[in-house]
Amino acid sequence: MSAIPESPPRSWAEVDLSGIRHNLAIARKLSGQGIMAVVKASAYGHGLEAVAGALEQEEITFFGVANVGEARRLSEAGVQTPIYLLGGTFPSEREEVIAHHWLPCLNTMEEARHFDQLARHGGTVVEAHLTVDTGMGRGGFLPSDAPAALEAIRSLPGIRISGLGSHLPSADEDPAFTRSQFDQFDNLVESLPRRKELKHIHLANSAGLLGYQSRTTTLARPGLLLYGVSPLREHEADLRNVMSLKSRIALIRDLPSGHGISYGRTFVTTRPTKVGTIGIGYGDGYPRTLPDHTPEVFVRGRRVPLLGRVTMDQVMADLSDCPDCCPGDEVELFGPNIPVQEVARKAGTIAWELFTGITPRVERVYSG
């Protein structure tokens, strides 16, 4: 009996790893600093191990992850680049952090004392960075408390502070506040005793490194821009598209005027309409869009509008002006022809959420 052929995926995400390397080079050129490549949330939905593998030989300073589960995956994949934990840790996680030499950021004295206790008990020293809260409100020491906290932690024999960082909450929305945040951060760093012991000074995310300058930082933390999207429009042309979300037309049907399309009958045809059913939906991470914000998809070299509500597994498109379309034709949901920012805007969300919301049943296909 002959082998049964495996069907191609109904929906898939093409990921161009050479595009990530190109965008990394842009980040390096613009920042002139070391790079912490932010690969949290499975590299913004692009695939943690694949993206880390593509960047491992690029001599970046750190991989930035959100939690110990992501750090563990990188370690198990054989990554040699130091791994930095961008957020606070649970007490039950800290022993594993020390054992694997992952770098934590310290947000409270409780965290610091616990790390010190565990490190001394294990006969080692944990390298860590101090986090300063300059306006994000998510974690870290207030700027007024940071100098004393730094000196107190330096006195703990189980901890070596090698860096200091903060985070920008609105670099893509509020330039005045962000400039004041850079000034506050730089003033703090310049006032610290034994400043040269702090090898890694970091503040800028993607928008921060694209739009602002620091007097003191040595490290930038690009995330979104690595994946081909600029949070500041003036830099969009510099970056290469990395992910293209695709599916195929499953069915093409001719429907009469006055026929409803999808749940709720929010769209009713006003003319005879050629309707294509496409094999992707919100179960794959394609978003339900806002009323009156009809998204488009790209097929056979042209844009066509979607019709009615996005369902869990399928969407419908108006192919009336695309008479050459056939079942099996490839459809781009976002990518070089349909920018992900456009889809996000029409869905009332952001590119970050779209990327990270692409579900596991969407196969990632890598090139470059």
N, C-alpha and C positions, 0 to 999 in steps of 0.2 A: 504494500500500500504506500502510495507516494505521500510525502510530508504535506501537511496542510499549511498553506502559506499564511503568514501572519498579516493581518490587515494593517494598513497605515493608521496613524492616530487620527481621531476625529478633530482634535484641536491640539495645537502645539505652539511652543514659544521658541523661536530661533534666537540664539544668543551668540553674538559675535564677540569672541574673547579678544580678538585683535583690536576691536573698538574700545574695550576696557583699557587695554594697554595704551592706546592713543590718548584716551582721556586722562589717564594717569600722567602721561608726559605733559599734557596741558596744565594739569594741577601743579606739577613740579616747576614748570616754566613760570607760571603766574605767582607762585608762592615763594620760590627760591629757598624752600625749606625741606626738612625731612617730611616724610608722609606716613601717616597712620591711615591705612586703607580701611574704611568702615565697611565691614561685611556682615553686620548683624542682620537678623531676619532673613537668613539664608541668602545673604548677599543681595538684599532688596528683592528677593524672589527669583534671582537669576541662577541660584545654585551655589551653596556655600563652598563645597569641595572643588567644584570646577573653577570657580572664580579665584579661590585661593591658589589653586594649582597654576593658573595663568599668571598670577602676580608674584608667586613665590620666588621667581628668579629675577625680579625687578628691583631687588635691594631696597625694599621699603623698610621703614623702621619698626612698625607694628601692624598687626591686624587688630582692628577694633571690633569687639563683639559685645552683645548685650548681657550675656549670662554664661554660667558655667557649662550649660548644655552645649552651647555653640562652641565654647572653648574646647570642650572635650572632643567634639567632632573634628575640629581642626587638628588637635593633637593626634587623634586616632588616624587621621589622614596623612600623618607624617610631616606636618608643617613644622619648619624650623624657625621661621620668623617669630619673634616674641609676640605673645598674645596679650592684649590689654582689655580688661573688663571695664566697660564704659559706665556701668551703674553700680550702685551699692550691692553688697552681697548679703545673703542670709547667714546667720551664725553657723548653720549646719553645712554650708558650702565652703567655709574658709579653710578647713583642713585640706580639702582637695585642691584648692587654689594654690596653697603653699607647696603641696607635693609635686605639682606639675610646673611650678615656677611661672604661673600666669601672673600678670601684674594687676593688682587691684587698685582702684582709686579709693581713697579714704575720705569719708564724708562726715564722720563723727568721731569723738574720742572713744566711744564705746567700741566702734569698729577697730580703731587703732590698737586699743589695749588688748582686744581679743586676738587680733593677728599677732601681736607681740607675744602674748602668752603661748599661743600654739607654736609659733616659730621657735621660741626658746625651749619649749618642751621637746621639740623635734631636733634640737641642736642645729638650727639653721637661721638664716636671716631672710626675710621677705622683702623684696624690692617693691615699692609702691609709689603712687603719685598722690598728691594732696589735691582735692577738689575744692574750688572756691565758687560760691554762689554769687555771681554778679548780676543776677536778674532772672534766671530761669526758674528758681523756686522749687527745683526738683531734688536737690541734694547738695551737700557741700557746706563748707564753713563760710560765714559771712565775711566780707573783706576786712571788717574791723576786728574780727576774731582770728583771722588766718595767721598773722605773725606769731601770736602766742601759741596757737595750736601747732604750728610748724615746729617751734622750739620744743614744745612738750613732746611731740612725736619723735623728734630727733634724739631725745633723751632715752627712748625705749630701745634697748639693745637688740631686740628681735626685728626691727624695721629699719630699712634704709630708704629714705625719701630721695628719689632721683628725678622727680618731675612735679610739675604743678599745672593744673588746667582749669578751665571754666567752659561755659557753653553759652551760645548766642540764641535767645528765644525768638528774635524777630529781625534777623539780618536781611531777610528778603522782603520785609514789610515796613520797617521803621528805621530809616537811616540815622536820624538824629539820636535816638536811644542807643543804637548800635555803636555810633561813634563815641558816645559818652561811656559806653561799656568798655570799649577798647582802651580809652583813656584811664578809666578806673583800674582796669586790670594791669595796664602797663605801669601805672604809678605804684600799685601794690608791689609788683615784681621788683621794680627799681629800688623800693624801700627795704627789701628783705636783706638781712645779714646773711653772709655765706651763700650769696645768690649763685655763685659759680658751681656749687654742688648740685644745682637743679639743671640737669642736662637737657631735659625735655620740657619746654614751656609751650603750652598749646591752648588755643582759644577758637580758631577759625574752623567752622564747618564749610560746606561748599559755598554758600553765599558769602560767608566771611572772607574766604580767601579770594573770591572773585571781585569783591567790591570794597575791601578795606585793607588798611595797613597797620601793622603793630610794630612798636619799637623793640619788643622784647622776645616775641615768640620764636621758637626754633623748629616747630612742628605744626603741620596742618592736618586736619582730619576730614578729607573729602569723602562724601558718601554719594549723594544723588548724582553729582557731576561725573563720577566714575562710570555711571550707568547711562550716560549720554543725555542727561537732562540738566539744563542750567536753571537754577532758581532765580537768576537775574537775566532778563530777556536779551540784554545786549551781548551776552556771551554764547547764545544758543548756536550761532554759526560755527563756533570753534570746535564743538563737540561732535562725536560720531554716534549715530544711533546704535544701540547695543541689542535691545530686545524687540522682536517683532512677534506680535500675537496673531496666530493664524488659525483658520479652520477651512472647511470646504462646504460647498453647496450640496445638500443632500437631495432636495426636491425642488422642482420648478413647476408651478401650477398657474393656470389662468383663472382669475376670480372675477366675478361680475361687479358692477357698481353696486354699492350698498351692502357689501359683505364686510363683516367685522374681522379684525385681525388681533389675535392674542387675547389674554385675560382682560376682563373688564370692558372689552370693546371700546378701548380709548381711541382706536383708529378704525374708521369705517371708510372703505374705498368710495371715491367719488367718480370713478371711471373704471372701465375694464382694466385690470392690473395684473401684470406678470409678477408673481410673488415667489421669491426663492427662500427656502428654509435652510438655515445654516446651523451646523452642528456644534454650537457653543452657547453657553448661557451663564447665569450668575453662579451656577454650581461649579463653573470653571474659573470664576473670578471676574468675568465680564460684568460691569456694574449695571444695575437698574438706573436709568437716567432720570433726570428731573422732568416734570411735565413741560411740554413745549420746547424742549431742548433735544431735538431729534439728532442722534449721532449718525454719522455716515461710516460706511466701510468701503474698501477698495477692492475692485474685482475687474479683471480684464482691462486694466489700464484706466479705469475711471472710478469716481466716487458715486456711490448710490446710497440713498437714505434707508435706514431701518424703519420698520413699521410696527406700531404698537409696543406693548411692554416686552422687555426682555424676560424670558422664562428661564427656568432652572437649567435646561439643557439645550435650548434652541432659541434662535432669533430669526426674524423674518425681514427680508429686504425687498425693496421695490426694484425689480429688474426690467421694468417696462422700456426703459431707454437703453437697455443692454441686451439686444436681441440675440447676440452671439453667445451668451452664457449657457453653460451646460452643467448638469449634475456632475459633481466631482471637481469643479473649478475651485482653485485656491482663493481664499478671501483673507485680506489683511484687516484685522480689527484695530490694531495700532502698530505703528512702525514708521518707516521713512516717509510714507505717503499720508498717513493719518497720525499726526503727533499725539503721543500719549497725554500731553498737557491738554490738548483739545478734548479728548475723551473725558479726562478728569474734570475739566471745567463744566462740561455738559452734565456730568453725573453729580456735580456739587461736591467734589472731593479733590484730592491732590494726587500727583503722580506717585508719591511715596506709597500711598494706600493702594493704588492700582497695582503697582509692581508686586508688593508684598502679599496682595490678595489673590494672586494667580494660584490656583489650587493644585495639589499633587497630581490630579488626573490629567492635567495639561503636561504633556511630555516636553522636557527641555531638550532641544537639539543644538549641539554646539558646533561652532566652526571657528577658524582662526587660531 
